[in-house]
Amino acid sequence: MVSLPTRARSSAALVIAGVLWGTGGLAGSLLGDLAGLRPLAVADYRLLVGGAVATLLLKGRPLPRTANAARRILAVGALFALFQASYFAAVALSSVSVATMTTIGAAPVFVTLASVRKLRRWTVVSVVGTLAGLVLLQWSPGEAISFGGLGCALLAAAGFATLTLVTAKPVEGLEPLSTTAFGCLTGGLLLLPVASWSGMTIPLHADVLAVVCYLGAVPTALAYAAYLRGLADAHPVLGSLSAVLEPLTAAVLSAALLGERLSGTAWCGAAVLVAALAVGYWRPEPR
């Protein structure tokens, strides 16, 4: 049984991760505009720079040397690459809203089905409420839906769900920051051949380099390290539900910083999301 202070720390780490991820969408979009990069190249810069930043934060700690640690890093790197490639393929085949809604909405369902033997009432309320809020937040009436896009988004959701389930089980000698550092670097290297084909040259201007550093450091290195730290003491279902803070944060930031107007339906969705997450944190699945 996880103690209350430990549960509070893990919950805080998951919330921080979701909020930091939400700033990544704006940073990635800005980098694409400033440097003329395609989304897949932006994603690869995010992984490579994020891995490099996390490696610097290790501050000389010993490298993981066990076979279990090596297998975990390879698995995390492959899942990072799968998630990023599938998600951006879904965006290209459908739209950002459909890809995000499907990927982040399906992930907690996959995690719940894979990890919960007997569904508790509060878990059902939280998962269903989260899905409803996400639909209201992201829904665009009349938007065309591509089956190819949905398939890629579901593949991305499966990748994120698998990442959550795999990393919820600790490996001796491999802490969250190390997993983030070497997992991101591995994923970035796996994605590099495809991303290079789309073009990865960037102008060496101060504003471009600042955005690259922010994208790698904050919504990648720090966010994933916080997420993996939270998963150490929280049930994977709660971890996957926390990912919905990403589109919620992005929507609020777009309204506050870019002047984008959210509809009444979107604000209702945001309220439902917050309420559903509050239920999830108040009555979480036992670890």
Secondary structure, DSSP 8 states (H G I E B T S, - for coil): ---HHHHHHHHHHHHHHHHHHHHHHHHHHHHHHHHT--HHHHHHHHHHHHHHHHHHHTTT-----SHHHHHHHHHHHHHHHHHHHHHHHHHHHS-HHHHHHHHHHHHHHHHHHHH-SS--HHHHHHHHHHHHHHHHHH--TT----HHHHHHHHHHHHHHHHHHHHHTS-BTTB-HHHHHHHHHHHHHHHHHHHHHHH-------HHHHHHHHHHHIIIIIIHHHHHHHHHTTS-HHHHHHHTTHHHHHHHHHHHHHS-----HHHHHHHHHHHHHHHHHHHS----
